[in-house]
């Protein structure tokens, strides 16, 4: 789950940099929450796809995984 305060700060900065004003009928808290949900959904789908790839769709190469583990320790 994303840290809503961090996302709010991020959105504030990015919107300001692009000179985008939030319409008055949209509450910032609701915008932040909706954006977080959007990102979390996308993130979950990304995780699922990477899981399938990493574990080769249910037939994992444990040797390859062991190599990756060793590489990550360096």
C-alpha positions in Angstrom: 0.0 0.0 0.0 1.3 3.4 -0.9 2.0 6.1 1.7 -0.7 8.6 0.9 1.3 11.5 2.4 4.2 10.8 0.1 1.9 10.5 -2.9 0.2 13.8 -2.0 3.6 15.5 -1.9 4.5 13.9 -5.2 1.3 15.0 -6.9 1.7 18.5 -5.5 5.2 18.8 -7.0 4.3 17.2 -10.3 1.1 19.2 -10.8 2.9 22.4 -9.9 5.8 21.7 -12.3 3.3 21.1 -15.1 1.2 24.1 -14.0 -1.9 21.9 -13.7 -4.6 23.2 -11.4 -7.0 20.8 -9.7 -10.6 21.8 -10.5 -12.4 23.3 -7.5 -15.0 20.5 -7.5 -12.3 17.8 -6.9 -11.1 17.4 -3.3 -7.3 16.9 -3.1 -7.7 14.0 -0.7 -10.1 12.2 -3.1 -7.7 12.8 -6.0 -4.8 11.4 -3.9 -6.8 8.3 -2.9 -8.0 7.7 -6.5 -4.5 8.1 -7.9 -3.2 5.7 -5.2 -5.8 3.1 -6.1 -5.0 3.5 -9.8 -1.3 3.0 -9.1 -1.8 0.1 -6.7 -4.0 -1.8 -9.3 -1.4 -1.3 -12.0 1.4 -2.3 -9.5 -0.5 -5.5 -8.6 -0.9 -6.4 -12.3 2.8 -5.7 -12.8 3.7 -8.0 -9.8 1.6 -10.8 -11.2 3.3 -10.6 -14.6 6.7 -10.5 -13.1 5.8 -13.4 -10.9 4.8 -15.5 -13.9 8.1 -14.5 -15.7 10.3 -15.1 -12.7 8.8 -18.5 -11.9 8.5 -19.4 -15.6 4.7 -19.9 -15.5 4.9 -22.6 -12.8 8.1 -24.3 -13.9 10.8 -22.4 -12.1 14.4 -22.8 -12.9 15.8 -23.0 -9.4 19.4 -22.8 -10.7 18.6 -19.5 -12.5 16.9 -18.3 -9.3 19.9 -19.3 -7.2 22.2 -17.3 -9.6 19.9 -14.3 -9.2 20.1 -14.6 -5.5 23.9 -14.7 -5.6 24.0 -11.7 -7.9 21.7 -9.7 -5.5 24.1 -10.4 -2.6 27.0 -8.6 -4.4 
